[in-house]
């Protein structure tokens, strides 16, 4: 049985996915993110130490991962998703590196992210 600690989901995270590419005027394209549905996701956030990342994401060592987020299942979070939130240390803009539907039950999402420098 899955036990998701709802009291630990203290951070409101904005969820957005890439929309259609927009021409940038130089012959290339710019990726524009649009809000997912639902656009907000409540999550618990912890620092992604190498040990925690490998334990949760079974055998995957991702040295550039910054945070691990977990919350209720969100069907639109995948490796193209951008997650943003604000906490005591400031605003965070992150790209999803990996996402797990814990036990495949559609109850909990565990997400490994890397912070984007803007």
N, C-alpha and C positions, 0 to 999 in steps of 0.2 A: 504494500500500500504506500502511496506517495503522500508525504507530509510536507506541504509547502508552508513555511512560516510566514503568514500574511503580515504579522507585526514587523517583520524585517524589511518589508517593501516600502521604504520611506522616501524614495527619490522618484520624482515624476520625470520620465524620460520622453522626449519627442522622437517619434519614429517617422522616417521619410525614406522613400525609395526613388531611384532614378526615373525621370520621365523621358520624354522624347528628346533626342539630341537637338541642340539649337546651334545654327551656324554662328561662328565667332567672328566672321568678317575677314579672316586671314586664310580661308580655305579649309579650316578645321571645324570642329564642333565642340561645344561646351555641354557638359552634363548638368542638368538642372534637376534638383531633388524636389519632390512633391510629397505632401503629407500622406501617410498610409491611413488605412481605416481599420481599427481606431488609430488616431494619431498620437495618443498618449499611452504610456505603459508604465506602471508602477513597478519599481525594481529595487532589489538589494544589490549593493555594489561593493566589491572587494578588490584589492590590488591583485593583479595576476602574477603571483610569484611563479617561477618555473615549476616548482613542486606542485602548486595548486593547479596550474594549467595542465600538467601532465596527468595528474590524478583524475581530473574531471574529463579531460578530452583524450582519454585512453591512448597513451603512447605518442601523443603529438607534442613535440617540443616546439613552441613558438616563442623565440627569444624576444620578439618585439611587441608582444601582447602587453597591454597596460592594465586592463580591468576585466573582471568577470562579473557579469550581471545575471541575476536570476529573478524571475517573476512568473506570473500566470502565463499560460501559453498564449503566444501572439502569432497567428498564422502568416503574417506578412513580414516577419523578420527572417532574412536570409543573408547570404554573403554579399549582396548588393546594397544592403540597407545601411543608412547612416543614422546613428543615435546621438542625441544631444541632451545635455542636462547642465544645471548649475548647482553647485554645492558651495561649501565654505571656502574651498580653494579656488573658486572661479568657474568659468564656463568650460565645458568639455564638448568637443566635436569628435566623434569616433566613427570608424568604419568597422563593420562586422567581419571578423576573420573566420569564425565558425559558430554554429548554433546547434544545440541539441534539444530535441523534444524528449525530455526525460522519460525513459521507459516507453516511449512511443504512444503515450496515453493521451496526449493533447491536454495535459494539465499544467505542465511547467516548461518554460523555456530557459535554458542556460546559454548565455551568449559570451563569447570571447571577443574583445574589441581592442583596437589599436587607436590611439589618439592621433588626430590629424592636426598638423601644424598649419595655421592659417596666417 
